[in-house]
Amino acid sequence: MTTPIVLASGSAIRAQLLRNAGVSFDVKVPRVDEDAIKQALLAEAAPPRDIADALAEMKARKIADKVPEAMVIGCDQVLAFDGGILSKPRDQTDAAEQLRAMRGERHMLLSAAVIYHEGKPIWRHVGQVRLRMRNVSDAYLNEYISRNWDDIRHSVGAYQLEAEGVRLFHSIEGDYFNVLGMPLLELLAFLTLRGVIDG
């Protein structure tokens, strides 16, 4: 009997990555108070890597309780910059402040995935990507935010590298799938090793 796969995420791009890779799965969106968890971890001075991992695990566990027979994949992404972390922008003003702070500077994206099966975590990975933003003008930033707000308001750091946001960057070091919010290669390798998907 094949083991069902469930993606515990409302992210369209994560679902698209799995579909493009030919993986059959269901989507169940967990109800998790991400901000409360994030604030509690920040209060404990948890590093960004641990925050991404904890949020991914929380999402997987929430859904795994309902479908213990499935391989439940929880994911989260954290942007580490200047000793702290940036979240999804509250509004266009917040987006502009985030992007202005990062221009000409380096930041890191941490993309975590945790798989739950039969009530416990059986695999986890946190991928890292280092990015350096170009020193773009205020005028371009404002136009970029205005043109792309409907899409970037759901993105940490207020940009989407898979769209016009790529024009903001000078260099990127790391796996592109981690930029999109999922350590896809490592995830597929694990599922193949376990015989959950063919390979």
C-alpha positions as CSV (number, residue, x, y, z in Angstrom):
1,M,0.0,0.0,0.0
2,T,1.4,3.4,-0.9
3,T,2.0,6.0,1.8
4,P,-0.1,9.1,1.2
5,I,1.8,12.5,1.2
6,V,0.2,15.6,2.6
7,L,1.6,19.1,2.2
8,A,0.8,21.1,5.4
9,S,1.0,24.5,3.7
10,G,-1.2,27.0,1.9
11,S,1.7,28.1,-0.2
12,A,0.9,27.9,-4.0
13,I,4.6,27.9,-4.9
14,R,5.4,24.9,-2.6
15,A,2.5,22.9,-4.0
16,Q,3.7,23.8,-7.6
17,L,7.2,22.6,-6.8
18,L,5.9,19.2,-5.7
19,R,3.5,19.0,-8.7
20,N,6.3,19.9,-11.1
21,A,8.4,17.1,-9.6
22,G,5.6,14.6,-10.4
23,V,4.7,14.0,-6.7
24,S,1.1,13.0,-5.8
25,F,-0.1,14.7,-2.6
26,D,-2.9,16.3,-0.8
27,V,-2.9,19.8,0.7
28,K,-4.1,20.5,4.2
29,V,-3.5,24.0,5.6
30,P,-2.7,24.0,9.3
31,R,-4.0,26.7,11.6
32,V,-0.9,27.9,13.4
33,D,-0.3,31.3,15.1
34,E,3.0,31.8,13.4
35,D,3.6,35.3,14.9
36,A,3.0,34.1,18.5
37,I,5.5,31.2,18.0
38,K,8.0,33.4,16.3
39,Q,7.8,36.1,19.1
40,A,8.2,33.4,21.8
41,L,11.3,32.0,20.1
42,L,12.8,35.5,19.5
43,A,12.2,36.3,23.2
44,E,14.3,33.2,24.0
45,A,17.0,34.5,21.6
46,A,16.5,31.4,19.3
47,P,18.6,31.6,16.1
48,P,16.8,32.1,12.8
49,R,17.6,28.5,11.7
50,D,15.8,27.2,14.8
51,I,12.8,29.4,14.3
52,A,12.3,28.2,10.7
53,D,12.7,24.6,11.9
54,A,10.2,25.0,14.8
55,L,7.6,26.6,12.6
56,A,7.9,23.9,10.0
57,E,7.6,21.2,12.6
58,M,4.6,22.9,14.2
59,K,2.7,22.9,10.9
60,A,3.5,19.3,10.2
61,R,2.5,18.2,13.6
62,K,-0.8,20.0,13.5
63,I,-1.9,18.1,10.4
64,A,-0.1,14.8,11.3
65,D,-2.4,14.5,14.3
66,K,-5.3,14.2,11.9
67,V,-3.6,11.9,9.3
68,P,-1.0,9.8,11.2
69,E,-0.7,7.3,8.3
70,A,0.5,10.0,5.9
71,M,3.9,11.5,5.3
72,V,3.1,15.1,6.4
73,I,5.4,17.8,5.1
74,G,5.6,21.1,7.0
75,C,7.6,24.0,5.7
76,D,8.6,27.5,6.7
77,Q,11.0,30.2,5.6
78,V,12.8,32.8,7.6
79,L,14.8,35.8,6.4
80,A,17.8,36.6,8.6
81,F,19.2,40.1,8.3
82,D,21.3,42.3,10.4
83,G,21.1,40.2,13.6
84,G,17.3,39.7,13.4
85,I,14.6,38.3,11.2
86,L,12.2,40.0,8.7
87,S,8.6,38.8,8.3
88,K,6.0,39.3,5.6
89,P,5.4,43.1,5.2
90,R,2.4,44.5,7.1
91,D,1.7,47.1,4.3
92,Q,3.5,48.9,1.4
93,T,5.3,51.3,3.7
94,D,6.7,48.3,5.7
95,A,7.7,46.6,2.5
96,A,9.6,49.8,1.4
97,E,11.4,50.0,4.7
98,Q,12.5,46.4,4.5
99,L,13.8,46.7,1.0
100,R,15.6,50.0,1.6
101,A,17.3,48.5,4.7
102,M,18.5,45.4,2.6
103,R,19.7,47.2,-0.5
104,G,23.5,46.9,-1.1
105,E,23.6,44.4,1.8
106,R,23.6,40.6,2.3
107,H,20.9,38.6,3.9
108,M,20.1,34.9,4.3
109,L,17.0,32.9,3.6
110,L,16.5,29.7,5.6
111,S,14.0,27.2,4.2
112,A,13.0,24.5,6.6
113,A,11.0,21.3,6.0
114,V,10.0,18.7,8.5
115,I,8.2,15.4,7.8
116,Y,5.9,13.7,10.3
117,H,4.8,10.1,10.1
118,E,2.9,8.0,12.6
119,G,2.9,10.8,15.1
120,K,6.5,11.7,15.2
121,P,9.1,13.8,13.2
122,I,11.2,11.4,11.0
123,W,13.1,13.9,8.8
124,R,14.1,17.5,8.8
125,H,16.3,19.8,6.8
126,V,17.1,23.5,6.7
127,G,18.5,24.9,3.5
128,Q,20.4,28.2,3.4
129,V,20.8,30.8,0.6
130,R,22.9,33.9,0.8
131,L,21.7,36.9,-1.2
132,R,23.1,40.3,-1.9
133,M,20.8,43.1,-3.1
134,R,21.7,45.7,-5.6
135,N,21.8,49.3,-4.5
136,V,18.5,50.1,-6.4
137,S,16.9,53.5,-6.4
138,D,14.1,54.7,-4.2
139,A,12.0,55.4,-7.3
140,Y,12.4,51.8,-8.6
141,L,11.7,50.3,-5.2
142,N,8.5,52.3,-4.9
143,E,7.4,51.3,-8.4
144,Y,8.3,47.7,-7.8
145,I,6.2,47.5,-4.7
146,S,3.3,49.2,-6.3
147,R,3.3,47.0,-9.3
148,N,3.8,43.7,-7.4
149,W,2.1,44.3,-4.1
150,D,-0.6,41.6,-4.5
151,D,2.1,39.0,-4.8
152,I,4.9,40.2,-2.6
153,R,2.7,41.0,0.4
154,H,2.8,37.2,1.2
155,S,6.6,37.0,0.9
156,V,9.2,37.5,3.6
157,G,11.4,40.4,2.7
158,A,8.8,41.8,0.3
159,Y,10.2,40.3,-2.9
160,Q,9.7,37.2,-5.1
161,L,12.8,36.1,-6.8
162,E,10.9,34.0,-9.3
163,A,9.3,37.2,-10.7
164,E,10.4,40.8,-11.2
165,G,12.1,40.6,-7.8
166,V,15.1,39.0,-9.4
167,R,16.0,42.5,-10.7
168,L,16.7,43.6,-7.1
169,F,19.7,41.3,-6.7
170,H,23.4,41.4,-7.3
171,S,24.3,37.8,-6.3
172,I,22.7,34.6,-5.0
173,E,24.6,31.7,-3.4
174,G,22.7,28.5,-2.9
175,D,19.9,26.3,-4.1
176,Y,17.1,28.1,-6.0
177,F,14.4,25.9,-4.5
178,N,15.4,27.1,-1.0
179,V,14.7,30.6,-2.2
180,L,11.2,29.5,-3.2
181,G,10.6,28.1,0.3
182,M,11.3,24.4,0.1
183,P,14.5,22.3,0.3
184,L,13.1,20.3,-2.6
185,L,16.2,18.2,-3.7
186,E,16.8,16.9,-0.1
187,L,13.0,16.3,0.4
188,L,12.7,14.3,-2.8
189,A,15.9,12.3,-2.0
190,F,14.4,11.3,1.4
191,L,11.0,10.3,0.0
192,T,12.8,8.2,-2.7
193,L,15.0,6.5,-0.1
194,R,12.0,5.6,1.9
195,G,10.2,4.2,-1.2
196,V,7.4,6.7,-0.9
197,I,8.0,7.9,-4.4
198,D,9.7,6.1,-7.3
199,G,13.3,6.7,-8.1
